[in-house]
Amino acid sequence: MAWPGAIAIGVSLGLLGSGGSILTVPVLVYLIGQDEKVAIAGSLFIVGSIAIAGSLQFLRARLIDWRSVATFGIPGMIGTYLGALIAAYVSGIMQLSLFAVVMLLASYFMLRPIELKSGNSRPRAIWKIAGDGLVVGIITGLVGVGGGFLIVPALVLLGGLSMHQAVATSLVIIALKSYSGFYKYLDVLHEQDLNLDWTVLGIVTVLGIGGSVVGGHLARRMRQDKLKRWFGYFLIVMGLYILARSLPEALGLQS
Protein backbone atom coordinates (compact mmCIF):
# COMPACT_ATOMS: atom_id res chain seq x y z
CA MET A 1 0.00 0.00 0.00
CA ALA A 2 2.97 2.35 0.45
CA TRP A 3 3.78 2.85 -3.22
CA PRO A 4 0.15 3.28 -4.37
CA GLY A 5 -0.10 5.84 -1.57
CA ALA A 6 2.91 7.67 -3.01
CA ILE A 7 1.28 7.74 -6.44
CA ALA A 8 -1.92 9.06 -4.83
CA ILE A 9 0.05 12.03 -3.47
CA GLY A 10 0.97 13.12 -6.99
CA VAL A 11 -2.41 12.30 -8.51
CA SER A 12 -4.13 14.45 -5.88
CA LEU A 13 -1.79 17.35 -6.58
CA GLY A 14 -2.36 17.03 -10.32
CA LEU A 15 -6.13 16.79 -9.94
CA LEU A 16 -6.68 19.55 -7.39
CA GLY A 17 -3.67 21.87 -7.61
CA SER A 18 -3.47 21.86 -3.81
CA GLY A 19 -4.18 19.59 -0.91
CA GLY A 20 -2.42 16.52 -2.26
CA SER A 21 0.72 17.19 -0.27
CA ILE A 22 -1.26 16.72 2.93
CA LEU A 23 -1.30 12.99 2.16
CA THR A 24 2.49 12.71 2.35
CA VAL A 25 2.91 12.55 6.14
CA PRO A 26 0.22 9.84 6.64
CA VAL A 27 1.80 7.76 3.85
CA LEU A 28 5.24 8.01 5.46
CA VAL A 29 4.00 7.39 9.02
CA TYR A 30 1.26 4.80 8.61
CA LEU A 31 2.16 2.98 5.39
CA ILE A 32 5.96 3.12 5.52
CA GLY A 33 6.29 3.24 9.32
CA GLN A 34 8.59 6.23 9.75
CA ASP A 35 9.07 8.26 12.93
CA GLU A 36 6.86 11.37 13.01
CA LYS A 37 9.73 13.85 12.78
CA VAL A 38 11.47 11.88 10.04
CA ALA A 39 8.19 11.75 8.10
CA ILE A 40 7.58 15.50 8.44
CA ALA A 41 11.13 16.29 7.29
CA GLY A 42 10.83 13.86 4.39
CA SER A 43 7.45 15.32 3.48
CA LEU A 44 9.04 18.74 3.00
CA PHE A 45 11.61 17.28 0.60
CA ILE A 46 9.00 15.31 -1.36
CA VAL A 47 6.51 18.19 -1.55
CA GLY A 48 9.20 20.65 -2.61
CA SER A 49 10.48 18.32 -5.33
CA ILE A 50 7.02 17.59 -6.75
CA ALA A 51 6.21 21.32 -6.69
CA ILE A 52 9.41 22.13 -8.60
CA ALA A 53 8.59 19.53 -11.23
CA GLY A 54 5.02 20.78 -11.52
CA SER A 55 6.08 24.41 -11.87
CA LEU A 56 8.19 23.80 -15.01
CA GLN A 57 5.19 23.77 -17.35
CA PHE A 58 3.98 27.08 -15.89
CA LEU A 59 7.48 28.56 -16.14
CA ARG A 60 7.48 27.91 -19.87
CA ALA A 61 4.00 29.44 -20.12
CA ARG A 62 5.16 32.52 -18.14
CA LEU A 63 2.29 32.25 -15.67
CA ILE A 64 4.44 32.64 -12.55
CA ASP A 65 4.14 36.03 -10.84
CA TRP A 66 7.61 36.67 -9.46
CA ARG A 67 6.52 39.72 -7.45
CA SER A 68 4.16 37.49 -5.46
CA VAL A 69 6.91 34.92 -5.08
CA ALA A 70 8.99 37.64 -3.41
CA THR A 71 6.27 39.23 -1.24
CA PHE A 72 4.67 35.95 -0.13
CA GLY A 73 7.36 33.35 -0.73
CA ILE A 74 10.39 34.91 0.97
CA PRO A 75 8.53 35.53 4.26
CA GLY A 76 7.14 32.01 3.81
CA MET A 77 10.69 30.63 3.66
CA ILE A 78 11.56 32.46 6.87
CA GLY A 79 8.37 31.16 8.50
CA THR A 80 9.06 27.58 7.43
CA TYR A 81 12.58 27.79 8.84
CA LEU A 82 11.14 29.11 12.12
CA GLY A 83 8.51 26.37 12.14
CA ALA A 84 11.21 23.73 11.75
CA LEU A 85 13.15 25.43 14.56
CA ILE A 86 10.10 25.30 16.83
CA ALA A 87 9.62 21.63 15.90
CA ALA A 88 12.83 20.78 17.76
CA TYR A 89 10.99 21.58 21.01
CA VAL A 90 7.71 19.84 20.16
CA SER A 91 7.25 16.08 20.41
CA GLY A 92 6.64 14.15 17.22
CA ILE A 93 3.28 12.90 18.43
CA MET A 94 2.17 16.47 19.21
CA GLN A 95 3.22 17.51 15.71
CA LEU A 96 1.08 14.69 14.34
CA SER A 97 -1.89 15.97 16.37
CA LEU A 98 -1.35 19.47 14.97
CA PHE A 99 -1.08 17.93 11.52
CA ALA A 100 -4.54 16.36 11.99
CA VAL A 101 -5.95 19.78 12.89
CA VAL A 102 -4.43 21.23 9.69
CA MET A 103 -6.07 18.35 7.76
CA LEU A 104 -9.44 19.35 9.16
CA LEU A 105 -8.73 22.98 8.22
CA ALA A 106 -7.88 21.84 4.69
CA SER A 107 -11.16 19.92 4.51
CA TYR A 108 -13.00 23.15 5.34
CA PHE A 109 -11.40 24.89 2.37
CA MET A 110 -12.18 21.94 0.13
CA LEU A 111 -15.83 21.69 1.17
CA ARG A 112 -16.53 25.42 1.45
CA PRO A 113 -14.41 27.17 -1.19
CA ILE A 114 -14.30 30.91 -0.77
CA GLU A 115 -15.35 33.22 -3.57
CA LEU A 116 -12.15 33.94 -5.46
CA LYS A 117 -13.04 37.35 -6.87
CA SER A 118 -10.01 39.51 -6.40
CA GLY A 119 -11.35 42.49 -8.28
CA ASN A 120 -14.08 43.29 -5.75
CA SER A 121 -11.78 44.39 -2.94
CA ARG A 122 -8.92 46.82 -2.42
CA PRO A 123 -5.43 45.34 -2.71
CA ARG A 124 -4.00 44.40 0.64
CA ALA A 125 -0.85 46.09 1.95
CA ILE A 126 2.37 44.28 1.06
CA TRP A 127 3.35 43.91 4.71
CA LYS A 128 0.05 42.14 5.40
CA ILE A 129 0.63 39.77 2.48
CA ALA A 130 4.12 39.11 3.82
CA GLY A 131 2.61 38.44 7.26
CA ASP A 132 0.25 35.87 5.75
CA GLY A 133 3.21 34.23 4.04
CA LEU A 134 5.08 34.09 7.33
CA VAL A 135 2.17 32.41 9.15
CA VAL A 136 1.60 29.84 6.39
CA GLY A 137 5.34 29.18 6.40
CA ILE A 138 5.38 28.45 10.13
CA ILE A 139 2.55 25.93 9.63
CA THR A 140 4.53 24.33 6.80
CA GLY A 141 7.67 23.99 8.90
CA LEU A 142 5.85 22.68 11.95
CA VAL A 143 3.68 19.97 10.37
CA GLY A 144 5.22 19.37 6.93
CA VAL A 145 2.44 20.40 4.53
CA GLY A 146 2.93 22.57 1.47
CA GLY A 147 -0.04 24.77 2.33
CA GLY A 148 -1.34 25.16 -1.22
CA PHE A 149 -4.93 25.12 0.07
CA LEU A 150 -4.05 28.35 1.94
CA ILE A 151 -1.63 29.89 -0.56
CA VAL A 152 -3.84 29.80 -3.67
CA PRO A 153 -6.80 31.71 -2.12
CA ALA A 154 -4.37 34.20 -0.55
CA LEU A 155 -2.68 34.92 -3.87
CA VAL A 156 -6.03 35.48 -5.59
CA LEU A 157 -7.73 37.52 -2.87
CA LEU A 158 -4.72 39.42 -1.54
CA GLY A 159 -2.33 39.45 -4.49
CA GLY A 160 -4.91 40.00 -7.23
CA LEU A 161 -3.78 37.05 -9.38
CA SER A 162 -5.94 34.95 -11.67
CA MET A 163 -6.52 31.34 -10.64
CA HIS A 164 -4.07 30.04 -13.27
CA GLN A 165 -1.40 32.47 -12.09
CA ALA A 166 -2.10 31.65 -8.44
CA VAL A 167 -1.74 27.89 -8.95
CA ALA A 168 1.47 28.38 -10.94
CA THR A 169 2.95 30.84 -8.45
CA SER A 170 1.93 28.73 -5.45
CA LEU A 171 4.04 25.82 -6.71
CA VAL A 172 7.19 27.97 -6.68
CA ILE A 173 6.34 29.29 -3.22
CA ILE A 174 5.65 25.77 -1.93
CA ALA A 175 9.01 24.59 -3.26
CA LEU A 176 10.91 27.49 -1.67
CA LYS A 177 9.19 27.05 1.68
CA SER A 178 9.54 23.29 1.72
CA TYR A 179 13.26 23.29 0.97
CA SER A 180 13.84 26.03 3.53
CA GLY A 181 12.16 23.95 6.24
CA PHE A 182 13.88 20.77 5.09
CA TYR A 183 17.28 22.45 5.43
CA LYS A 184 16.57 23.26 9.08
CA TYR A 185 15.11 19.80 9.73
CA LEU A 186 18.46 18.25 8.84
CA ASP A 187 19.83 19.88 12.02
CA VAL A 188 16.77 18.83 14.05
CA LEU A 189 17.11 15.19 12.99
CA HIS A 190 20.87 15.19 13.60
CA GLU A 191 20.39 16.51 17.16
CA GLN A 192 17.88 13.73 17.89
CA ASP A 193 19.92 10.95 16.23
CA LEU A 194 17.30 10.40 13.54
CA ASN A 195 18.10 9.63 9.91
CA LEU A 196 16.31 10.05 6.61
CA ASP A 197 15.78 7.08 4.31
CA TRP A 198 16.90 8.60 1.02
CA THR A 199 15.84 5.52 -0.95
CA VAL A 200 12.26 5.90 0.27
CA LEU A 201 12.34 9.66 -0.36
CA GLY A 202 13.59 9.12 -3.90
CA ILE A 203 10.98 6.47 -4.74
CA VAL A 204 8.06 8.43 -3.24
CA THR A 205 9.21 11.60 -5.02
CA VAL A 206 9.49 9.90 -8.42
CA LEU A 207 6.13 8.15 -8.00
CA GLY A 208 4.58 11.42 -6.82
CA ILE A 209 5.88 13.33 -9.86
CA GLY A 210 4.54 10.59 -12.14
CA GLY A 211 1.22 10.67 -10.33
CA SER A 212 0.99 14.44 -10.73
CA VAL A 213 1.31 14.06 -14.51
CA VAL A 214 -1.50 11.50 -14.52
CA GLY A 215 -3.59 13.71 -12.25
CA GLY A 216 -3.07 16.68 -14.53
CA HIS A 217 -4.45 14.73 -17.49
CA LEU A 218 -7.41 13.44 -15.48
CA ALA A 219 -8.20 16.93 -14.20
CA ARG A 220 -9.18 18.04 -17.69
CA ARG A 221 -11.84 15.31 -17.84
CA MET A 222 -13.34 15.48 -14.35
CA ARG A 223 -15.46 18.04 -12.51
CA GLN A 224 -13.31 19.89 -10.00
CA ASP A 225 -16.18 20.69 -7.62
CA LYS A 226 -16.99 17.00 -7.09
CA LEU A 227 -13.32 16.11 -6.73
CA LYS A 228 -12.78 18.74 -4.06
CA ARG A 229 -15.91 17.71 -2.19
CA TRP A 230 -14.94 14.02 -2.01
CA PHE A 231 -11.36 14.92 -1.14
CA GLY A 232 -12.70 17.16 1.62
CA TYR A 233 -14.69 14.26 3.08
CA PHE A 234 -11.59 12.07 2.89
CA LEU A 235 -9.56 14.68 4.78
CA ILE A 236 -12.17 14.80 7.55
CA VAL A 237 -12.03 11.02 8.00
CA MET A 238 -8.22 10.95 7.93
CA GLY A 239 -7.90 13.99 10.20
CA LEU A 240 -10.21 12.50 12.82
CA TYR A 241 -8.43 9.14 12.58
CA ILE A 242 -4.99 10.68 13.11
CA LEU A 243 -6.32 12.89 15.90
CA ALA A 244 -7.90 9.90 17.66
CA ARG A 245 -4.62 8.00 17.50
CA SER A 246 -2.20 10.78 18.37
CA LEU A 247 -4.00 13.22 20.69
CA PRO A 248 -4.41 10.89 23.72
CA GLU A 249 -0.68 10.12 23.65
CA ALA A 250 0.21 13.78 23.06
CA LEU A 251 -1.83 14.76 26.14
CA GLY A 252 -0.37 11.93 28.23
CA LEU A 253 -3.65 10.04 28.45
CA GLN A 254 -2.10 6.76 27.33
CA SER A 255 0.23 4.70 29.46
C-alpha positions in Angstrom: 0.0 0.0 0.0 3.0 2.3 0.5 3.8 2.8 -3.2 0.2 3.3 -4.4 -0.1 5.8 -1.6 2.9 7.7 -3.0 1.3 7.7 -6.4 -1.9 9.1 -4.8 0.1 12.0 -3.5 1.0 13.1 -7.0 -2.4 12.3 -8.5 -4.1 14.5 -5.9 -1.8 17.3 -6.6 -2.4 17.0 -10.3 -6.1 16.8 -9.9 -6.7 19.5 -7.4 -3.7 21.9 -7.6 -3.5 21.9 -3.8 -4.2 19.6 -0.9 -2.4 16.5 -2.3 0.7 17.2 -0.3 -1.3 16.7 2.9 -1.3 13.0 2.2 2.5 12.7 2.4 2.9 12.6 6.1 0.2 9.8 6.6 1.8 7.8 3.9 5.2 8.0 5.5 4.0 7.4 9.0 1.3 4.8 8.6 2.2 3.0 5.4 6.0 3.1 5.5 6.3 3.2 9.3 8.6 6.2 9.8 9.1 8.3 12.9 6.9 11.4 13.0 9.7 13.9 12.8 11.5 11.9 10.0 8.2 11.8 8.1 7.6 15.5 8.4 11.1 16.3 7.3 10.8 13.9 4.4 7.4 15.3 3.5 9.0 18.7 3.0 11.6 17.3 0.6 9.0 15.3 -1.4 6.5 18.2 -1.5 9.2 20.6 -2.6 10.5 18.3 -5.3 7.0 17.6 -6.7 6.2 21.3 -6.7 9.4 22.1 -8.6 8.6 19.5 -11.2 5.0 20.8 -11.5 6.1 24.4 -11.9 8.2 23.8 -15.0 5.2 23.8 -17.4 4.0 27.1 -15.9 7.5 28.6 -16.1 7.5 27.9 -19.9 4.0 29.4 -20.1 5.2 32.5 -18.1 2.3 32.2 -15.7 4.4 32.6 -12.5 4.1 36.0 -10.8 7.6 36.7 -9.5 6.5 39.7 -7.5 4.2 37.5 -5.5 6.9 34.9 -5.1 9.0 37.6 -3.4 6.3 39.2 -1.2 4.7 35.9 -0.1 7.4 33.4 -0.7 10.4 34.9 1.0 8.5 35.5 4.3 7.1 32.0 3.8 10.7 30.6 3.7 11.6 32.5 6.9 8.4 31.2 8.5 9.1 27.6 7.4 12.6 27.8 8.8 11.1 29.1 12.1 8.5 26.4 12.1 11.2 23.7 11.7 13.2 25.4 14.6 10.1 25.3 16.8 9.6 21.6 15.9 12.8 20.8 17.8 11.0 21.6 21.0 7.7 19.8 20.2 7.2 16.1 20.4 6.6 14.1 17.2 3.3 12.9 18.4 2.2 16.5 19.2 3.2 17.5 15.7 1.1 14.7 14.3 -1.9 16.0 16.4 -1.3 19.5 15.0 -1.1 17.9 11.5 -4.5 16.4 12.0 -5.9 19.8 12.9 -4.4 21.2 9.7 -6.1 18.4 7.8 -9.4 19.3 9.2 -8.7 23.0 8.2 -7.9 21.8 4.7 -11.2 19.9 4.5 -13.0 23.2 5.3 -11.4 24.9 2.4 -12.2 21.9 0.1 -15.8 21.7 1.2 -16.5 25.4 1.4 -14.4 27.2 -1.2 -14.3 30.9 -0.8 -15.3 33.2 -3.6 -12.2 33.9 -5.5 -13.0 37.4 -6.9 -10.0 39.5 -6.4 -11.4 42.5 -8.3 -14.1 43.3 -5.8 -11.8 44.4 -2.9 -8.9 46.8 -2.4 -5.4 45.3 -2.7 -4.0 44.4 0.6 -0.9 46.1 1.9 2.4 44.3 1.1 3.3 43.9 4.7 0.1 42.1 5.4 0.6 39.8 2.5 4.1 39.1 3.8 2.6 38.4 7.3 0.2 35.9 5.8 3.2 34.2 4.0 5.1 34.1 7.3 2.2 32.4 9.1 1.6 29.8 6.4 5.3 29.2 6.4 5.4 28.5 10.1 2.6 25.9 9.6 4.5 24.3 6.8 7.7 24.0 8.9 5.9 22.7 11.9 3.7 20.0 10.4 5.2 19.4 6.9 2.4 20.4 4.5 2.9 22.6 1.5 0.0 24.8 2.3 -1.3 25.2 -1.2 -4.9 25.1 0.1 -4.1 28.3 1.9 -1.6 29.9 -0.6 -3.8 29.8 -3.7 -6.8 31.7 -2.1 -4.4 34.2 -0.6 -2.7 34.9 -3.9 -6.0 35.5 -5.6 -7.7 37.5 -2.9 -4.7 39.4 -1.5 -2.3 39.4 -4.5 -4.9 40.0 -7.2 -3.8 37.1 -9.4 -5.9 34.9 -11.7 -6.5 31.3 -10.6 -4.1 30.0 -13.3 -1.4 32.5 -12.1 -2.1 31.7 -8.4 -1.7 27.9 -8.9 1.5 28.4 -10.9 2.9 30.8 -8.5 1.9 28.7 -5.5 4.0 25.8 -6.7 7.2 28.0 -6.7 6.3 29.3 -3.2 5.6 25.8 -1.9 9.0 24.6 -3.3 10.9 27.5 -1.7 9.2 27.1 1.7 9.5 23.3 1.7 13.3 23.3 1.0 13.8 26.0 3.5 12.2 24.0 6.2 13.9 20.8 5.1 17.3 22.5 5.4 16.6 23.3 9.1 15.1 19.8 9.7 18.5 18.3 8.8 19.8 19.9 12.0 16.8 18.8 14.1 17.1 15.2 13.0 20.9 15.2 13.6 20.4 16.5 17.2 17.9 13.7 17.9 19.9 10.9 16.2 17.3 10.4 13.5 18.1 9.6 9.9 16.3 10.1 6.6 15.8 7.1 4.3 16.9 8.6 1.0 15.8 5.5 -0.9 12.3 5.9 0.3 12.3 9.7 -0.4 13.6 9.1 -3.9 11.0 6.5 -4.7 8.1 8.4 -3.2 9.2 11.6 -5.0 9.5 9.9 -8.4 6.1 8.2 -8.0 4.6 11.4 -6.8 5.9 13.3 -9.9 4.5 10.6 -12.1 1.2 10.7 -10.3 1.0 14.4 -10.7 1.3 14.1 -14.5 -1.5 11.5 -14.5 -3.6 13.7 -12.2 -3.1 16.7 -14.5 -4.4 14.7 -17.5 -7.4 13.4 -15.5 -8.2 16.9 -14.2 -9.2 18.0 -17.7 -11.8 15.3 -17.8 -13.3 15.5 -14.3 -15.5 18.0 -12.5 -13.3 19.9 -10.0 -16.2 20.7 -7.6 -17.0 17.0 -7.1 -13.3 16.1 -6.7 -12.8 18.7 -4.1 -15.9 17.7 -2.2 -14.9 14.0 -2.0 -11.4 14.9 -1.1 -12.7 17.2 1.6 -14.7 14.3 3.1 -11.6 12.1 2.9 -9.6 14.7 4.8 -12.2 14.8 7.6 -12.0 11.0 8.0 -8.2 11.0 7.9 -7.9 14.0 10.2 -10.2 12.5 12.8 -8.4 9.1 12.6 -5.0 10.7 13.1 -6.3 12.9 15.9 -7.9 9.9 17.7 -4.6 8.0 17.5 -2.2 10.8 18.4 -4.0 13.2 20.7 -4.4 10.9 23.7 -0.7 10.1 23.7 0.2 13.8 23.1 -1.8 14.8 26.1 -0.4 11.9 28.2 -3.7 10.0 28.5 -2.1 6.8 27.3 0.2 4.7 29.5 
